[in-house]
């Protein structure tokens, strides 16, 4: 099992952590008093005001020298048609042959330059697994990490930032 030392507190962490969000960042644009009426939200789907559609997926970053990836659990906006097609597939075990669907990343990951609205492709997976989120291959640092992988030292930095607020240079 992979182990690493937290870059902040020196604790030994076992396994590769994952970090995610319970809702898309656009959810915060809806006034609190309107959320119950205007937002449909589950663990994997979100609809805002019947006109903005989101799915939750896994933005996987390879960890160099290890089999398991680091995962950001992120939300992606889809067109209404693609959202409806995606939703229709949720109860089907073998569904990976559908899609992929174009979307926009709806997450702000503060250790990178602005990530909201990066272009994505949503790849459906079989057996009830959350979709794989592929970033457009640009020179954005997050897209580069998805393509090239990260070291375990980088995983430790990300962990320290998310768990302790440690600033990453």
C-alpha contacts under 8 A as a table, 3 or more apart, distances in Angstrom:
res1	aa1	res2	aa2	distance
1	X	14	X	6.86
1	X	15	X	6.18
2	X	14	X	5.90
2	X	15	X	5.01
2	X	16	X	6.90
2	X	66	X	7.85
3	X	12	X	6.56
3	X	13	X	5.50
3	X	14	X	4.43
3	X	15	X	5.87
3	X	16	X	7.87
4	X	12	X	5.59
4	X	13	X	5.33
4	X	14	X	6.69
4	X	152	X	7.08
4	X	153	X	7.81
4	X	156	X	6.63
5	X	10	X	5.29
5	X	11	X	5.57
5	X	12	X	4.52
5	X	13	X	6.04
5	X	156	X	6.55
6	X	9	X	5.69
6	X	10	X	4.80
6	X	11	X	5.38
6	X	12	X	6.34
6	X	13	X	6.77
6	X	156	X	5.24
6	X	157	X	7.29
6	X	159	X	6.80
6	X	160	X	5.93
7	X	10	X	6.09
7	X	156	X	5.58
7	X	157	X	5.69
7	X	159	X	7.81
7	X	160	X	5.66
8	X	160	X	5.45
8	X	164	X	7.15
8	X	166	X	6.85
9	X	160	X	7.83
16	X	68	X	7.35
16	X	69	X	7.33
16	X	70	X	6.01
16	X	155	X	7.71
17	X	70	X	6.50
17	X	71	X	7.44
17	X	159	X	7.31
18	X	70	X	6.06
18	X	71	X	4.88
18	X	72	X	5.93
18	X	73	X	7.22
19	X	71	X	6.61
19	X	72	X	5.16
19	X	73	X	5.91
19	X	162	X	7.92
20	X	72	X	5.45
20	X	73	X	3.89
20	X	74	X	5.88
21	X	24	X	7.08
21	X	73	X	6.27
21	X	74	X	6.27
21	X	75	X	7.74
22	X	43	X	6.76
23	X	27	X	6.42
23	X	41	X	7.51
23	X	43	X	7.91
23	X	46	X	7.44
23	X	75	X	7.12
24	X	27	X	5.54
24	X	28	X	7.90
24	X	46	X	7.65
24	X	54	X	7.18
24	X	74	X	7.49
24	X	75	X	5.26
24	X	76	X	7.53
24	X	106	X	5.65
24	X	107	X	6.29
25	X	28	X	5.75
25	X	29	X	7.62
25	X	106	X	5.75
25	X	107	X	5.48
25	X	108	X	7.10
26	X	29	X	5.25
26	X	30	X	7.34
26	X	106	X	6.96
27	X	30	X	5.63
27	X	39	X	7.78
27	X	48	X	7.38
28	X	31	X	7.26
30	X	34	X	6.44
30	X	35	X	6.11
30	X	38	X	7.87
31	X	34	X	5.34
31	X	35	X	6.44
32	X	35	X	5.36
32	X	36	X	8.00
33	X	36	X	7.20
34	X	37	X	5.48
34	X	38	X	5.75
34	X	39	X	7.86
35	X	38	X	5.12
35	X	39	X	5.15
36	X	39	X	5.96
36	X	40	X	7.87
38	X	48	X	5.78
38	X	49	X	4.81
38	X	50	X	7.63
39	X	46	X	7.07
39	X	47	X	5.79
39	X	48	X	4.66
39	X	49	X	6.25
40	X	45	X	7.80
40	X	46	X	5.42
40	X	47	X	5.07
40	X	48	X	6.51
41	X	44	X	7.76
41	X	45	X	5.86
41	X	46	X	4.43
41	X	47	X	6.64
42	X	45	X	5.22
42	X	46	X	6.36
43	X	56	X	7.56
44	X	55	X	5.61
44	X	56	X	4.80
44	X	57	X	7.66
44	X	130	X	7.90
45	X	53	X	7.77
45	X	54	X	5.79
45	X	55	X	4.73
45	X	56	X	6.36
46	X	53	X	5.97
46	X	54	X	5.00
46	X	55	X	6.45
47	X	50	X	5.92
47	X	51	X	7.03
47	X	52	X	5.59
47	X	53	X	4.68
47	X	54	X	6.29
48	X	51	X	6.11
48	X	52	X	5.09
48	X	53	X	6.65
49	X	52	X	6.73
50	X	53	X	7.73
51	X	80	X	7.37
52	X	77	X	7.13
52	X	78	X	7.78
52	X	79	X	7.74
52	X	80	X	7.46
53	X	77	X	5.51
53	X	78	X	5.58
53	X	79	X	6.64
53	X	80	X	6.25
53	X	83	X	6.33
54	X	75	X	6.23
54	X	76	X	5.35
54	X	77	X	4.29
54	X	78	X	5.83
54	X	83	X	7.26
55	X	75	X	5.51
55	X	76	X	5.51
55	X	77	X	6.59
55	X	78	X	7.43
55	X	83	X	7.61
56	X	73	X	6.91
56	X	74	X	5.62
56	X	75	X	4.34
56	X	76	X	6.38
56	X	130	X	7.07
56	X	131	X	7.46
57	X	73	X	5.81
57	X	74	X	5.57
57	X	75	X	6.17
57	X	76	X	7.49
57	X	122	X	7.76
57	X	130	X	5.18
57	X	131	X	4.78
57	X	132	X	5.80
57	X	133	X	5.98
58	X	71	X	6.01
58	X	72	X	5.88
58	X	73	X	4.90
58	X	74	X	6.23
58	X	130	X	6.53
58	X	131	X	6.13
58	X	132	X	5.00
58	X	133	X	5.55
59	X	71	X	5.62
59	X	72	X	5.08
59	X	73	X	6.32
59	X	74	X	6.66
59	X	132	X	6.17
59	X	133	X	4.79
59	X	134	X	6.64
59	X	146	X	7.90
60	X	69	X	5.78
60	X	70	X	5.79
60	X	71	X	4.55
60	X	72	X	6.44
60	X	132	X	7.24
60	X	133	X	7.30
60	X	146	X	6.61
61	X	69	X	5.30
61	X	70	X	5.03
61	X	71	X	6.11
61	X	145	X	6.35
61	X	146	X	4.62
61	X	147	X	7.60
61	X	149	X	5.77
61	X	150	X	7.04
62	X	66	X	7.76
62	X	67	X	7.87
62	X	68	X	7.11
62	X	69	X	4.48
62	X	70	X	6.27
62	X	145	X	7.85
62	X	146	X	6.59
62	X	147	X	7.86
62	X	148	X	7.42
62	X	149	X	4.44
62	X	150	X	6.33
63	X	66	X	5.55
63	X	67	X	7.38
63	X	68	X	6.93
63	X	69	X	5.41
63	X	70	X	6.41
63	X	149	X	5.41
63	X	150	X	5.03
63	X	151	X	5.76
63	X	152	X	6.55
63	X	155	X	7.98
64	X	149	X	5.78
64	X	150	X	5.77
64	X	151	X	5.42
64	X	152	X	7.28
66	X	69	X	7.51
70	X	155	X	7.50
74	X	105	X	7.47
74	X	106	X	7.21
74	X	107	X	6.18
75	X	105	X	6.28
75	X	106	X	5.26
75	X	107	X	6.27
76	X	103	X	5.79
76	X	104	X	5.34
76	X	105	X	4.52
76	X	106	X	5.05
76	X	107	X	7.74
76	X	120	X	7.75
76	X	122	X	7.99
77	X	103	X	5.28
77	X	104	X	5.19
77	X	105	X	6.51
77	X	106	X	6.28
78	X	81	X	7.98
78	X	82	X	5.98
78	X	83	X	5.65
78	X	101	X	7.50
78	X	102	X	6.76
78	X	103	X	4.86
78	X	104	X	7.01
79	X	82	X	5.27
79	X	83	X	6.03
79	X	103	X	7.44
80	X	83	X	5.03
80	X	84	X	6.12
81	X	84	X	5.23
81	X	85	X	6.23
82	X	85	X	5.00
82	X	86	X	5.99
82	X	101	X	6.46
83	X	86	X	4.99
83	X	87	X	6.00
84	X	87	X	5.00
84	X	88	X	6.14
85	X	88	X	5.19
85	X	89	X	6.68
86	X	89	X	5.35
86	X	90	X	6.84
87	X	90	X	5.45
88	X	91	X	7.28
89	X	92	X	5.36
89	X	95	X	6.52
90	X	93	X	7.90
90	X	128	X	7.04
91	X	128	X	7.70
92	X	95	X	6.06
92	X	127	X	7.66
92	X	128	X	7.80
93	X	126	X	5.49
93	X	127	X	4.48
93	X	128	X	6.25
94	X	97	X	7.80
94	X	125	X	7.87
94	X	126	X	4.91
94	X	127	X	6.32
95	X	98	X	5.89
95	X	124	X	6.77
95	X	125	X	6.44
95	X	126	X	5.34
95	X	127	X	7.94
96	X	99	X	7.58
96	X	123	X	7.31
96	X	124	X	4.94
96	X	125	X	4.55
96	X	126	X	5.23
97	X	124	X	7.68
98	X	124	X	6.69
99	X	122	X	7.43
99	X	123	X	6.29
99	X	124	X	6.65
100	X	121	X	5.99
100	X	122	X	5.30
100	X	123	X	4.69
100	X	124	X	6.70
101	X	121	X	5.42
101	X	122	X	4.97
101	X	123	X	6.78
102	X	119	X	7.53
102	X	120	X	5.88
102	X	121	X	4.62
102	X	122	X	6.26
103	X	119	X	6.18
103	X	120	X	5.09
103	X	121	X	5.89
103	X	122	X	6.80
104	X	116	X	7.58
104	X	117	X	4.76
104	X	118	X	5.60
104	X	119	X	4.91
104	X	120	X	5.63
105	X	115	X	7.05
105	X	116	X	5.50
105	X	117	X	4.78
105	X	118	X	5.18
105	X	119	X	6.38
105	X	120	X	6.42
106	X	115	X	7.94
106	X	116	X	5.22
106	X	117	X	6.01
107	X	115	X	6.47
107	X	116	X	5.18
107	X	117	X	7.87
108	X	114	X	6.50
108	X	115	X	5.28
108	X	116	X	5.27
109	X	112	X	6.05
109	X	114	X	7.36
109	X	115	X	6.18
110	X	113	X	7.15
110	X	114	X	7.47
111	X	158	X	7.80
111	X	161	X	7.91
111	X	168	X	6.70
112	X	115	X	6.90
112	X	141	X	6.68
112	X	142	X	6.73
113	X	140	X	7.79
113	X	141	X	7.60
115	X	118	X	5.77
115	X	142	X	7.91
118	X	135	X	7.10
118	X	136	X	7.44
119	X	135	X	6.04
119	X	136	X	5.45
120	X	133	X	6.47
120	X	134	X	5.42
120	X	135	X	4.45
120	X	136	X	5.53
121	X	133	X	5.94
121	X	134	X	5.12
121	X	135	X	6.49
121	X	136	X	7.43
122	X	131	X	6.23
122	X	132	X	5.98
122	X	133	X	4.91
122	X	134	X	6.45
123	X	131	X	5.34
123	X	132	X	5.04
123	X	133	X	6.30
123	X	134	X	7.48
124	X	130	X	7.26
124	X	131	X	4.56
124	X	132	X	6.54
125	X	128	X	7.13
125	X	129	X	5.71
125	X	130	X	6.61
125	X	131	X	5.46
125	X	132	X	7.15
126	X	129	X	6.09
135	X	143	X	5.78
135	X	146	X	7.65
136	X	143	X	6.94
137	X	143	X	5.97
137	X	144	X	7.39
137	X	147	X	7.65
138	X	143	X	6.09
138	X	144	X	7.16
139	X	143	X	6.57
139	X	144	X	6.05
140	X	143	X	5.28
140	X	144	X	6.17
141	X	144	X	4.98
141	X	145	X	6.13
142	X	145	X	5.11
142	X	146	X	6.23
143	X	146	X	5.05
143	X	147	X	6.30
144	X	147	X	5.17
144	X	148	X	5.84
144	X	149	X	7.76
145	X	148	X	5.12
145	X	149	X	4.95
145	X	150	X	6.06
146	X	149	X	5.70
150	X	154	X	6.05
150	X	155	X	7.18
151	X	154	X	5.17
151	X	155	X	6.54
152	X	155	X	4.87
152	X	156	X	6.28
153	X	156	X	5.01
153	X	157	X	6.35
154	X	157	X	4.97
154	X	158	X	6.21
155	X	158	X	5.14
155	X	159	X	6.08
156	X	159	X	5.03
156	X	160	X	6.16
157	X	160	X	5.14
157	X	161	X	6.20
157	X	166	X	7.95
157	X	168	X	6.89
158	X	161	X	5.08
158	X	162	X	6.16
158	X	168	X	7.85
159	X	162	X	5.25
159	X	163	X	5.89
159	X	164	X	7.97
160	X	163	X	5.29
160	X	164	X	5.32
160	X	165	X	6.62
160	X	166	X	5.59
161	X	164	X	5.50
161	X	165	X	4.43
161	X	166	X	4.28
161	X	167	X	6.05
161	X	168	X	6.91
162	X	165	X	5.76
162	X	166	X	7.56
